[in-house]
Amino acid sequence: RLNNDVEDCYWSMTTSYQAAQTAMANKPVRTQYEMRMRDYMIHRVLTEIPFSRLNGDSRKRLPGNMNFSFQFVDGGTLIVMLDKQGICASAGSACSTGSGMPSHVLKSIGLPDELSFATVRFTINEEITRQEIDYVVNCLKNDIAQLREQSEDYQNFL
C-alpha cells in the first residue's frame, strides 16, 4: 500500500503544480478581462445613477474591486434588496465589515459618515459577463430609485 500512497501523492502534487502553472500563465488575460468588466460597471454606475460616487482611485485599485457610495441611500438596506435579486455585495469597506462604525479607510479618503453608511462594495472575477453586470446595474438603478422615493432627506433635497 505504501507504493500506492506515494504514487497518489506524486500524482496529486503533479496535478496541483500543473494547475498552478496554468493559472499563472492565464493570470494576465484574466486580470485584463476583470479590469475591462470593472471599468464598464464603474462607467455605467457613475453615468446612470445620480448622486453616486466611486470611492478610491478609478485605476489604482484591485482588478475586480468596486466601492460606491449612493447619496440618500442606506447601504445595508440596499444590500438586502440586491441579495433578494441574487446579487452578492457588501456594505461599507472590507476594513469595517460588521463593525457598525464607518470605515477608517473611507474616513481617511474624506468620505463623510452619511456616505460611509451609503457605501456598497462589489467584487467580480473573470467569470462575470457583461450581461450580468448589466443586470446588476439595472437592479441598482431600480432599487436606489425606490429607496430614494422613501427617503425624506432626498425628498427635501429636491
C-alpha angles and dihedrals in degrees: 000000000000091000091052091050091051092047091048091049092048092048091048093049092047092049092048091049091050091049091050091049091050092048092050092046090053096042097096091051092046092047093051091049092050090050092051091050092044092050091047091054093045091052093049094047095047095045099040105037114063118223093019123139134193110224114218131012116324093227108021096071140095112289096246101033129106128167118186135178119209112200116228092019131106106230094209093054091047090052091055092049092049091047090056087057093051096259120135117211138139133229120238122353132316088254095062104035109152096356097109089221128101112268115262087220092056090045091051091057089054099258111155117233092252090060092042088063090047092057127119126185124207127190122192134182137200092281097066117105132212089246091056091050089050089052092050094048092047091050090048091052093050096043094046091048089051093048092047091052087060094044115103090196091055093046090050090048092056 
